[in-house]
Amino acid sequence: MAYIDGFVIAAPTANKEKFLEHARRMDSIFIEFGATRVVEAWGDDVPDGKQTDFKRAVQAKEDETVAFAWVEWPDKATRDAAMEKFRSDPRMNPETNEPPPFDGKRMIFGGFVPVLDLKK
């Protein structure tokens, strides 16, 4: 059964192109390691909530846009094996690679098992 990793990030609005360059590099590694699809979405209609919302979840500042992304895997085993590869891949070493164009400490993420998948 498919497995989904989801991510919500606050990225500097002025650095959208830098964000996309970073995403292309990282997402190609996800695909290389077995992901079947990666989607990056830039906030367009992200309303303020009364109790909580996407912006508050990642402590987005006025000059930041909320980005939402997900990675689809064929199954959890493939995802887990990919995460193990990520940890040892030199492209992921922060000492030798350019840092991401967002504050990773404010990123929220998690793995999800699909329970409903409707298609036309």
C-alpha positions in Angstrom: 0.0 0.0 0.0 1.2 3.5 -0.8 2.8 5.7 1.9 2.8 9.5 2.0 5.3 12.0 3.6 3.9 15.4 4.1 5.7 18.7 4.8 4.7 22.3 5.7 7.4 25.0 5.5 7.6 28.7 5.9 9.8 30.0 3.1 10.9 33.6 2.4 8.5 34.9 -0.3 11.4 36.8 -2.0 13.3 33.5 -2.3 10.7 31.5 -4.2 13.2 30.6 -7.0 15.8 29.6 -4.5 13.2 27.4 -2.8 12.4 25.8 -6.1 16.0 25.1 -6.9 16.4 23.5 -3.5 13.2 21.5 -4.0 14.4 20.2 -7.4 17.6 19.0 -5.9 16.0 17.3 -3.0 13.0 15.9 -4.9 15.2 14.3 -7.5 16.9 12.4 -4.6 13.5 11.2 -3.4 12.7 10.0 -6.9 16.1 8.3 -7.2 15.5 6.5 -3.9 12.1 5.1 -4.9 9.4 7.8 -4.6 6.8 7.6 -7.2 5.7 11.3 -7.1 6.8 14.6 -5.4 4.5 17.6 -5.3 5.7 21.1 -4.1 2.9 23.7 -3.6 3.4 27.4 -2.9 0.7 29.0 -0.7 -1.9 30.9 -2.7 -5.0 30.9 -0.5 -3.9 30.2 3.1 -6.4 31.9 5.4 -5.8 32.9 9.0 -7.7 30.5 11.3 -9.5 31.3 14.6 -7.7 28.7 16.6 -4.8 27.6 14.4 -3.7 27.5 10.8 -0.9 26.7 8.5 0.9 30.0 9.1 0.9 29.6 12.9 1.9 25.9 12.6 5.2 26.9 11.1 5.4 30.4 12.7 5.4 32.1 9.3 6.5 35.7 9.3 4.9 38.5 7.2 7.6 38.1 4.5 7.2 34.3 4.2 4.9 32.1 2.2 3.7 28.7 3.4 4.7 25.8 1.2 3.1 22.4 1.3 4.7 19.3 -0.1 4.2 15.6 -0.2 6.2 12.6 -1.4 4.4 9.5 -2.5 6.1 6.1 -2.0 5.0 2.7 -3.2 5.0 1.5 0.4 6.4 2.3 3.9 9.3 -0.2 3.4 10.5 1.8 0.4 10.2 5.0 2.3 12.1 3.7 5.3 14.9 2.4 3.1 15.1 5.7 1.4 15.3 7.6 4.7 18.2 5.3 5.7 20.0 6.2 2.4 19.4 9.9 3.0 21.2 9.8 6.3 24.4 8.5 4.7 24.2 10.3 1.3 26.9 13.0 1.0 24.4 15.3 -0.8 22.6 15.6 2.5 25.7 16.6 4.6 25.0 20.2 5.9 28.8 20.8 6.2 29.4 20.4 2.5 26.1 21.5 0.9 24.3 24.8 0.7 21.7 25.1 3.5 18.0 25.1 2.6 16.5 28.5 1.9 14.1 28.2 4.9 14.3 27.6 8.6 14.1 23.8 8.9 13.4 24.1 12.7 10.0 25.4 11.8 9.2 22.8 9.2 6.5 20.2 10.2 6.4 16.8 8.6 5.1 13.3 9.1 4.4 10.0 7.4 0.9 8.9 6.6 -0.9 5.8 5.6 -3.6 6.5 3.0 -7.1 5.4 4.2 -9.1 6.8 1.3 -8.0 7.4 -2.3 -10.7 8.7 -4.6 -10.0 9.2 -8.3 -12.0 10.3 -11.3 
